[in-house]
Amino acid sequence: MAVTRHDLNDRLVAAVTAKDADTVRALLEDGADPDTPGPDSLPLLCVAVAGFDHQSAWALMDGGADSDRELPDGTTPLLRAVDLGSPASVDAVLGKDPGLRLADAAQERLLDLARHWYETGEAEELRRRTGAAGPADRRLVEDAAFTDVEEVSLGGLTVRAGHSAVLTSLEGAFGVLPPLAEVVARAVSYPDECHVNWSTAICTLRRSPQAWSALTVLRHHPEPPTACSSPMLFGARTPGRPSAPGGATGRTWSILAAWALDESDGRVLAKVLDAYTDQEHPGQEAIGLRYADHPDPRVRSQVPYCLLLHRTAPTEAAVTTVLALSRDPDPGVRAAAARSLGARELLPAFREALLNLLQDPDHGVRSCAAVSLSGSDDRTAVVADALAALMDEGDQLFRASGLWHYRSRNRPTEHDRAAG
């Protein structure tokens, strides 16, 4: 019996209500209506937004849901997302070309709402709306992958404290970013670099013409980088992927190179090197060799990525230095060496180093060595035996690394199949 559109829509309501984004996407592909009303007679996009279910919201938007649809109370699904303060939900329902699609009045309404929440504060606005007294309940939750935000509840209402990030994101989308100092001030008031208000400010600046000038300003910020809330530390996190020298992205590359050469604070320097090594640059090896014996292990852990480049064969100095770092007293540095050694063809010295790291007392280092070895093309007996031994380990990652390499090593090649 064929499934009717009505049945598909009923199943879609159940899937969105259950926050089952995979099923939502499958049902939409089968012909379910993305604007199907939910249990409250509002479009299902509103159900996903109210449940902070950005994955289902993405699926509905991809399926053709209308986030600008005016609802009986005069709001829209997009306006409701802004009101609830989840940057992930706003990103999901913002839609294509919002700066061109939305009228100026609609843009202003969204910006005003986000700015009101940000300036008033989530707890205070909830008190105003509900009449409830006393402190709000707060808990840290994941808003999207690798980003956190507080969830604030009071008087029966719950919002997420991401309105600063929502405001910055909307300003970027509408082409009305405020001065750099204001964007940075919104971010650095949150000491956690994984907080959405920090990460959104960085991502928005990366897409803005202000990105390279931000580096120039923040690199020389007078406030010492003694805390996560340092504007200088924010600046070190701002670059995206600088391209070859020339143009604005070339300026970013040049600023990072100069910054890496004269930065004295280890924490900031590690962030600068992390951004700088996102792409290969001339002179990168010299910077890596300069900091190979830096007293801060966070800096030393970035050195292998300066030295082992994907497109260039390593020099003798680079090989010697990375091998020395594989024996560093700090496990984070040894782990970085293990990861970088697996990014290139395994020279005999690299193979030996990774086999030694496979016996490291630190679990994280052993894991990195196992992943690097199992992902390599090295099919020598000594590597195969070392990885085969991992299949007896209690750790699932180790067992998977050993099994992957065992299957790869024993999978017949084209020559084997041709021979019979």
BADORO-927588 format. One record per residue (C-alpha): residue in three letters; x, y, z. Coordinates in steps of 0.02 Angstrom, whole numbers, padded with zeros to 5 digits, always signed. Layout:
! residues N
ALAXYZ/...
! end
This chain:
! residues 420
MET+00000+00000+00000/ALA+00073+00168-00051/VAL+00114+00294+00085/THR+00005+00448+00068/ARG+00061+00629+00088/HIS-00047+00637+00244/ASP+00045+00489+00320/LEU+00213+00566+00278/ASN+00162+00729+00360/ASP+00103+00638+00517/ARG+00269+00547+00527/LEU+00360+00711+00500/VAL+00269+00788+00648/ALA+00321+00640+00756/ALA+00503+00650+00697/VAL+00519+00838+00730/THR+00436+00817+00899/ALA+00561+00679+00940/LYS+00708+00785+00875/ASP+00753+00648+00752/ALA+00839+00753+00618/ASP+00891+00604+00510/THR+00712+00543+00496/VAL+00653+00721+00464/ARG+00771+00735+00316/ALA+00721+00564+00247/LEU+00534+00604+00258/LEU+00559+00770+00170/GLU+00652+00681+00031/ASP+00504+00563+00017/GLY+00385+00710-00009/ALA+00328+00768+00163/ASP+00275+00950+00174/PRO+00409+01054+00265/ASP+00276+01180+00321/THR+00164+01049+00400/PRO+00079+01116+00557/GLY+00138+01045+00722/PRO+00036+00997+00875/ASP+00010+01182+00916/SER-00048+01220+00737/LEU+00111+01319+00704/PRO+00234+01265+00567/LEU+00352+01126+00618/LEU+00497+01247+00599/CYS+00430+01333+00756/VAL+00428+01166+00848/ALA+00612+01137+00804/VAL+00659+01314+00855/ALA+00565+01302+01020/GLY+00654+01138+01058/PHE+00826+01211+01015/ASP+00839+01075+00884/HIS+00946+01160+00753/GLN+00978+00998+00658/SER+00794+00971+00622/ALA+00778+01156+00582/TRP+00918+01139+00453/ALA+00831+00989+00377/LEU+00664+01081+00365/MET+00747+01232+00286/ASP+00838+01122+00161/GLY+00669+01045+00122/GLY+00593+01214+00082/ALA+00519+01276+00247/ASP+00480+01462+00253/SER+00566+01549+00399/ASP+00492+01719+00350/ARG+00311+01659+00358/GLU+00206+01777+00463/LEU+00119+01688+00606/PRO-00046+01733+00691/ASP+00044+01832+00828/GLY+00141+01935+00700/THR+00306+01845+00726/THR+00401+01730+00607/PRO+00500+01570+00640/LEU+00659+01672+00616/LEU+00604+01805+00740/ARG+00561+01668+00866/ALA+00734+01593+00845/VAL+00814+01762+00881/ASP+00703+01783+01034/LEU+00757+01615+01106/GLY+00942+01657+01093/SER+01016+01501+01014/PRO+01144+01552+00881/ALA+01136+01377+00807/SER+00948+01391+00782/VAL+00964+01565+00707/ASP+01098+01504+00586/ALA+00985+01360+00537/VAL+00834+01468+00494/LEU+00919+01627+00433/GLY+00906+01566+00253/LYS+00997+01620+00096/ASP+01047+01800+00064/PRO+00955+01874+00214/GLY+01029+02046+00180/LEU+00947+02046+00009/ARG+00792+01943+00049/LEU+00730+02035+00202/ALA+00662+02212+00196/ASP+00754+02345+00297/ALA+00612+02350+00424/ALA+00622+02161+00450/GLN+00810+02171+00473/GLU+00793+02310+00600/ARG+00661+02213+00696/LEU+00777+02063+00711/LEU+00926+02170+00761/ASP+00824+02268+00889/LEU+00760+02109+00970/ALA+00933+02031+00985/ARG+01007+02194+01049/HIS+00869+02212+01179/TRP+00903+02040+01251/TYR+01091+02071+01250/GLU+01081+02240+01335/THR+00945+02190+01459/GLY+01013+02019+01505/GLU+00923+01854+01491/ALA+00874+01837+01674/GLU+00810+02015+01687/GLU+00707+02000+01527/LEU+00632+01837+01589/ARG+00583+01923+01752/ARG+00501+02062+01653/ARG+00404+01939+01544/THR+00350+01818+01679/GLY+00340+01925+01836/ALA+00442+01792+01926/ALA+00563+01844+02062/GLY+00722+01765+02126/PRO+00874+01698+02034/ALA+00862+01610+01867/ASP+00917+01431+01844/ARG+01069+01417+01732/ARG+01155+01268+01654/LEU+01288+01254+01521/VAL+01232+01160+01365/GLU+01302+01126+01192/ASP+01223+01242+01066/ALA+01309+01168+00914/ALA+01461+01059+00890/PHE+01607+01126+00994/THR+01512+01278+01057/ASP+01431+01302+01227/VAL+01301+01422+01296/GLU+01205+01447+01457/GLU+01023+01395+01460/VAL+00926+01514+01572/SER+00757+01467+01648/LEU+00640+01572+01753/GLY+00451+01579+01777/GLY+00419+01433+01662/LEU+00515+01507+01514/THR+00685+01450+01450/VAL+00802+01542+01332/ARG+00985+01526+01286/ALA+01107+01664+01329/GLY+01176+01680+01154/HIS+01097+01846+01107/SER+01266+01931+01095/ALA+01317+01801+00966/VAL+01149+01815+00877/LEU+01167+02005+00866/THR+01344+01993+00796/SER+01294+01858+00673/LEU+01145+01958+00609/GLU+01251+02116+00592/GLY+01376+02018+00489/ALA+01238+01944+00380/PHE+01159+02116+00353/GLY+01325+02204+00322/VAL+01312+02321+00471/LEU+01451+02264+00588/PRO+01488+02392+00724/PRO+01665+02453+00762/LEU+01792+02318+00801/ALA+01805+02369+00984/GLU+01620+02333+01011/VAL+01628+02160+00930/VAL+01779+02114+01035/ALA+01700+02181+01195/ARG+01549+02068+01170/ALA+01662+01916+01152/VAL+01794+01940+01285/SER+01669+01960+01426/TYR+01653+01770+01415/PRO+01812+01684+01476/ASP+01775+01519+01388/GLU+01841+01513+01209/CYS+01710+01381+01168/HIS+01567+01497+01216/VAL+01456+01542+01068/ASN+01474+01728+01101/TRP+01663+01711+01081/SER+01666+01591+00934/THR+01530+01683+00836/ALA+01623+01848+00849/ILE+01780+01765+00781/CYS+01687+01679+00639/THR+01596+01839+00592/LEU+01756+01940+00588/ARG+01840+01807+00482/ARG+01710+01836+00347/SER+01726+02025+00361/PRO+01846+02148+00279/GLN+01888+02198+00459/ALA+01979+02033+00488/TRP+02155+02086+00440/SER+02140+02258+00520/ALA+02078+02172+00678/LEU+02243+02082+00689/THR+02341+02244+00674/VAL+02241+02325+00813/LEU+02229+02178+00932/ARG+02409+02124+00912/HIS+02463+02284+01000/HIS+02320+02294+01124/PRO+02381+02371+01289/GLU+02289+02247+01402/PRO+02407+02105+01451/PRO+02352+01932+01392/THR+02340+01859+01567/ALA+02163+01793+01551/CYS+02050+01712+01423/SER+01960+01879+01411/SER+02112+01966+01337/PRO+02076+02061+01174/MET+02250+02011+01115/LEU+02208+01827+01139/PHE+02047+01856+01043/GLY+02150+01931+00902/ALA+02263+01780+00897/ARG+02109+01672+00870/THR+02032+01783+00735/PRO+02122+01729+00574/GLY+02043+01596+00466/ARG+02144+01519+00325/PRO+02262+01650+00254/SER+02300+01625+00070/ALA+02458+01663-00026/PRO+02535+01834+00005/GLY+02445+01976-00083/GLY+02280+02064-00049/ALA+02190+02066+00117/THR+02224+01883+00153/GLY+02407+01910+00111/ARG+02409+02050+00238/THR+02339+01930+00366/TRP+02479+01809+00327/SER+02610+01945+00344/ILE+02539+02006+00509/LEU+02537+01830+00579/ALA+02716+01798+00524/ALA+02777+01958+00606/TRP+02673+01925+00761/ALA+02742+01749+00777/LEU+02920+01816+00773/ASP+02903+01942+00914/GLU+02764+01881+01029/SER+02829+01849+01206/ASP+02674+01778+01291/GLY+02669+01589+01270/ARG+02481+01572+01270/VAL+02456+01704+01136/LEU+02603+01640+01034/ALA+02530+01464+01032/LYS+02366+01534+00962/VAL+02459+01637+00831/LEU+02559+01485+00775/ASP+02400+01381+00768/ALA+02322+01507+00649/TYR+02483+01532+00552/THR+02505+01346+00515/ASP+02330+01325+00446/GLN+02415+01344+00278/GLU+02595+01325+00218/HIS+02700+01483+00202/PRO+02878+01526+00153/GLY+02983+01548+00308/GLN+02874+01432+00410/GLU+03016+01313+00451/ALA+03124+01453+00519/ILE+02986+01504+00639/GLY+02963+01323+00694/LEU+03149+01298+00727/ARG+03152+01461+00824/TYR+03027+01396+00951/ALA+03075+01212+00961/ASP+03146+01236+01136/HIS+03020+01367+01197/PRO+02986+01348+01384/ASP+02797+01344+01358/PRO+02738+01170+01301/ARG+02588+01249+01214/VAL+02710+01335+01097/ARG+02817+01180+01072/SER+02661+01080+01027/GLN+02635+01194+00876/VAL+02813+01173+00811/PRO+02788+01004+00721/TYR+02653+01083+00613/CYS+02776+01219+00562/LEU+02906+01093+00510/LEU+02822+00946+00424/LEU+02737+01023+00273/HIS+02623+00927+00156/ARG+02691+00993-00009/THR+02876+01006+00035/ALA+02997+00869+00083/PRO+03062+00899+00260/THR+03238+00960+00285/GLU+03362+00869+00394/ALA+03342+01003+00527/ALA+03152+00983+00526/VAL+03163+00794+00541/THR+03287+00803+00683/THR+03183+00931+00777/VAL+03017+00839+00763/LEU+03098+00676+00817/ALA+03168+00766+00969/LEU+02995+00835+01008/SER+02927+00657+01002/ARG+03032+00630+01159/ASP+02978+00793+01243/PRO+02937+00782+01429/ASP+02764+00856+01398/PRO+02632+00731+01334/GLY+02542+00866+01234/VAL+02700+00900+01135/ARG+02730+00714+01106/ALA+02550+00695+01046/ALA+02573+00839+00923/ALA+02731+00756+00857/ALA+02638+00591+00838/ARG+02499+00675+00738/SER+02618+00769+00625/LEU+02727+00617+00591/GLY+02577+00528+00518/ALA+02540+00670+00398/ARG+02688+00625+00286/GLU+02763+00471+00205/LEU+02836+00367+00345/LEU+03024+00382+00338/PRO+03111+00243+00435/ALA+03149+00367+00574/PHE+02966+00420+00581/ARG+02910+00239+00590/GLU+03028+00204+00734/ALA+02969+00359+00827/LEU+02786+00312+00808/LEU+02819+00134+00864/ASN+02903+00205+01019/LEU+02757+00323+01049/LEU+02640+00174+01037/GLN+02716+00122+01204/ASP+02705+00294+01282/PRO+02642+00301+01462/ASP+02513+00433+01412/HIS+02351+00366+01338/GLY+02324+00517+01226/VAL+02497+00502+01150/ARG+02473+00316+01117/SER+02306+00355+01033/CYS+02386+00483+00916/ALA+02525+00363+00871/ALA+02400+00224+00836/VAL+02296+00336+00722/SER+02450+00396+00627/LEU+02517+00221+00602/SER+02350+00145+00553/GLY+02319+00285+00427/SER+02489+00266+00344/ASP+02533+00161+00192/ASP+02669+00073+00289/ARG+02639-00114+00275/THR+02801-00175+00352/ALA+02790-00324+00467/VAL+02846-00226+00620/VAL+02704-00099+00599/ALA+02577-00234+00562/ASP+02628-00333+00717/ALA+02623-00178+00828/LEU+02450-00130+00769/ALA+02384-00307+00771/ALA+02428-00311+00956/LEU+02309-00165+00982/MET+02160-00276+00942/ASP+02181-00350+01116/GLU+02175-00179+01198/GLY+02026-00127+01302/ASP+02020+00042+01215/GLN+01900+00045+01067/LEU+02007+00169+00969/PHE+02159+00058+00984/ARG+02062-00096+00930/ALA+01990-00002+00782/SER+02163+00060+00730/GLY+02233-00115+00736/LEU+02086-00190+00641/TRP+02090-00055+00507/HIS+02274-00081+00474/TYR+02258-00271+00478/ARG+02119-00266+00347/SER+02214-00140+00242/ARG+02372-00243+00248/ASN+02282-00403+00202/ARG+02166-00330+00069/PRO+02222-00398-00101/THR+02298-00271-00219/GLU+02254-00257-00404/HIS+02411-00357-00441/ASP+02357-00494-00320/ARG+02183-00505-00397/ALA+02256-00512-00573/ALA+02372-00652-00521/GLY+02230-00756-00469/
! end
